[in-house]
Each structure stands twice: as structure tokens, then as C-alpha cells.
Amino acid sequence: MPVTHVSTPVTAVPYPQANDPKDQALRQAAIDLEASFLSEMLKTAGLGKAPEAFGGGAGEDQFAGLLVNEQARAMAEAGGIGLAESIYNSLKDSQE
């Protein structure tokens, strides 16, 4: 059965820079929270589990965890799943 149409996912758009230092702090807090959430989701999904071929060990587990955290941060900084934007908007509204 031939595939006639394949839709590509919408790419995330990086966040605009805020001029106000308070807005920058709010946005960074929202991104940090999304990165933390994504990191936990990726760990739960099994990303970062070391294959047995490398011998394992505590050091390997720690570095795998750091890698997952940085991957989650990169995802959040690039637009993520939209959680940071929702958090930012809620924080901004609560200040007004």
C-alpha cells in the first residue's frame, strides 16, 4: 500500500528575547521547569540507560543522567513541548 501523504511535525520555535530583566527571569524559570519535567519524562522512558556492553558502573550511570538532563535542557530551550510558554504566561499574568 503506497503512502500518499506524510505530514511533517511542526517544528518548535525558540522563545523571543525579553527586554525586561524580570521577564527574562520568568522565562528562564519556566524553561528550567520544562527542562526538569522533560528530563524526568526521558528518564522514565528509558533514555540514558547504559547498555551492558560498556561495563556499567556508577560513573557511567551518572554521566548518562547528565546527558539526559542536557538533552532535556536543549529541547526546552528550543521550544520544547510548549509547557514553558504556558508557565511563563501564567507567571506573567499573576504579576499583573
WOURSUL-V591872 format. One line per field, one symbol per residue. psi: psi as a letter, one per 40 degrees, with the letter a starting at -180 (. if undefined). burial: 1 if it has 9 or more other C-alpha atoms within 8 Angstrom, else 0. A space follows every 50 residues. Layout:
psi=???
burial=???
//
This chain:
psi=hihdhhiiihiihiiihidhddddddddddddddddddddddddeehehh iedeeaiddddddddddddddddddddedbeeddddddddddddd.
burial=00000000000000000000001101101111111101100110000101 0000010001100110111011111111110011101100110000
//
